[in-house]
Amino acid sequence: MTYLVTGATGGLGGYALNYLKELVPTSDIYALVRSEEKGADLKAAGFNIRIGDYSDAESMKQAFAGIDRVLFVSGAPGNRQVEHENVVNAAKEAGVSYIAYTSFAGADKSTSVLAEDHFFTEKVIEKSGIAHTFLRNNWYFENEMPMIGGALNAGKFVYAAGNGKVGWALKREYAEVAAKAIAGADFPEILELSGPLMTYAELTEVLKEATGKDFEVIASDDKGFVENLVSIGMPQPVAEMFLSFQHDIKNDQLDVISDDFENALGKPLTNRVDALRELLK
């Protein structure tokens, strides 16, 4: 059996490779990278390297040759639907037997602009006939690091998501489930991977406990939220993208209740306080 992890030089893909090598022989693991140079460290660590880019359909066909099971880490927004279709078509042509795809929380019901590409990809994978698991990842604690950094450095945590709830967990925990999936765990076709739901007001209390620091918590309007991020060094377009995430959360797009995550891990998720301490080391 051979296993390929896409997005191998990214955070999720990197974590997944490290978990996967504990489950299957490293000699059977392949990492998809965009160039030999980018894959040098992974190659030195004993992983096989495949070169490919989602936008280059021919390169994906070559990358999937001889591969049985794939962790398909979603690409960056932009031309994602075309790129993801390239990936799935190449996997089908190569005879890939299973795909675990990193999707979005409640993708089939969500009205978030983030969900559209993911639900499209889910339908393409279903149409391909390849056995699959859709890993509907909720939200990473890591996504909040700019806001957390601002709170710890400038003394104020500013958010614009109202009382919206989020199922945060650590990126490595999502990656551990992904590794188990392609290693052959008996998972269903859909896993809603959501941690215990929490508002930003609750998150700030956890952050205070984790750090022993006090700071002002501001439930802001959109303008104040963006201005705060720009004031701590975030480029305006990125701050506006973060605002769009706040809108999704305010509109309950990440308010997904499920016990799939801990069931798939076979253990409890990391305690919230410990999770933040881990990120802030």
C-alpha positions, 0 to 999 in steps of 0.5 A: 500500500502506498500513501500520498500526502498533498500540501506536504510542506504546509502545517497540516500536511507536515503534521499529517506526515509525522503522524502517518509514519507512526502508522505505516512504513515511511518507505511507503509514504509519498509527499507532494511538493512543488519542487525538489528544492521545497521537498529537500527536508522531507526527502532527508527525513526519509519520505519519498517525494512527488513533484506536482501542482494542482494547477498543472493537470499533467503533473498531478497525473504523474504524481499519483502514479502507483499511489493507493491512498491520498490525503488531499489537503485543500488548496488556496482560494482563487482558482480552487475549483478547477485545481481541485478537479484536476486533482480528483481527475488525476487520482481517478485516472491513476487508480487511487482507491481512497481520498481523505479530503480536508473540507469545511464545517457543515459544507453541505449546508453552509452559506459561507463563501469559504464553503462553496469550493469545498462542497464543489470538491466533495461533489467531484469526489463523490462523482469520481466513485473513489472511496472517501472521507470528507474531513470537515475541519472546523477552525484552527486555534492557530487562525487566531494567533494574530488577534492573540498576539495583539492582545498580549502585545498591545493589551486589547483583544478586539473581535467582531463576531458577536456571540458566534460560536467556534469549534476550535482545535489544534491543527495537529489534532486535525492532522492526526485524524487525517493520518489515521484516515489514509492509514486505513481507519474505518471512518465514515464518508463524512467526519464533522471535526468540531471541538467544544463550541466557544465564543470569543468572549469565552476564548479570551477568558481561556487566554487569560488563564493560559497566560496569566495576563490581563487585557481589555476585551472589545466586542467591536464593529467591523471598522474597529476590528479592521483598524485594530488589526492594521494597527498591529501590522496586518496589511489592510487586505488581510485584515479585511479577509479576517473580517470576513471570517468574523462575519461567518462566525457571527452568522453561526457558520462554525456552530457545528455540534459533533462528537466525531472529532474525539471519536476519530482520535480515540481520545479527548481533544487537548484542553483549551488552556493547554492548547493555547499554552502549546501555541504560545511556547 
